Amino acid sequence: MENKQTKQRVKIVEKLTSIEKNRTRLYLVWFQEKKRVWESTNEFYHTTPKGLFEKQHNKDVKFKVDALRNMRENQLFKGEIEEVMEQKAVKNQDFITYFENYVLNYSKKDLRVMKAVLSHFKTFSPPRITTKEITEKLCTDFKEYLSDNLHGESPPTYFARFKKMLHQAKRDKIFRTNPAEDVKNFKTDVSIAKDVLTIEELQLLANTHCGNEEVKRAFLFCCNTGLRFVDVKPLKWENINDEVLKVEQSKTKDKASDGGKVEVTLNQTAIKILGTSKDKEDLVFKLPSHESTGKSLNHWVKRAGIEKHITFHCSRHTFGTLLAYYESDILTISKLLGHTSLKHTSKYIRTSNEMKQKAVNSIPTINF
């Protein structure tokens, strides 16, 4: 009587291709639930081998394919073959497509950042890249790419989001282990002086035509209040009462013990920028998208002749640094900015000290 093992034997099948002369592609074939299953081995024979090199190639291929056939046969008899083939299909999945679907279904507040990470990865990687090709080496290379092409805290922030996506991919069984798990992502303690505007530069911007008055007003307002773009865009008049600004910061509301609530007494510049108050439900600033706002800001800064890399977030850096420059204590600065830790605030103290030293050094030398 023919046993079960003989009935379910995995066979090696040769297919001669018309495209590749003198090459025969090799496949494994077996029956599973009365259906024929084909698996490409990605190996080939030289149909009519010429010379010792091609003959040795055929011997090596026969050994490799026989070993694969035996492994598949063993998996088939143990009932593991379906899971193995599913895992193989996952490894050959288009990684960009997975990443795009991840972003499409992403609903957290940092969606804009996650979209930017996807955009940078598309620029960095080849158009077609499978999940099998996402290795620790590739993750390290992407981290270096971000460091070479972005400024300030963006590289570690973006790479942290990339690792977050890979962690979800592991949970989705795309990876057995997160390929970026052991890639260290230290936040460099880089000075933010180049991203800070001085009082003189703020006055210069105030006197320069922007092209979008709402962007101009919102940016200068944030330089005097420390609000992020994500918080100033939805800001309503109900958040401002008796010259006091009260907001719940989107970034820290789930981390801070006070729910990310910040209260700032508006200075005279901020009050002047606001102008006459309107209905409580009205937006204070009617801003375009973050990308369009960034473009308007970039043109405005260039028109003012300021040679610094200024993004909208620099308004927050400017507010924190100016507070330190004019002798506010670290606890007050931390509270006004809504920081969850004083380590985030200390960089403004350091940058302020650097600005003061630069101001002292700018005094001409007196010869005597």
Secondary structure, DSSP 4 states (H G I P E B T S, - for coil): ---HHHHT--EEEEEE-SSSTTEEEEEEEEEETTEEEEEEEEEEEESS--HHHHHHHHHHHHHHHHHHHHHHHHHHHTT-HHHHHHHHHHHTSBHHHHHHHHHHT--STTHHHHHHHHHHHHHHS-SS-BGGG--HHHHHHHHHHHHHH--TTHHHHHHHHHHHHHHHHHHTTS-SS-TTTT----------GGG---HHHHHHHHTS--S-HHHHHHHHHHHTT---HHHHTT-BGGGEETTEEEEE-TTTTTTSTTTTEEEEE--HHHHHHH-S---TTSBS-----HHHHHHHHHHHHHHTT--S---TTHHHHHHHHHHHHTT--HHHHHHHHT-SSHHHHHHHHHHHHHHHHHHHHTSPPPP-
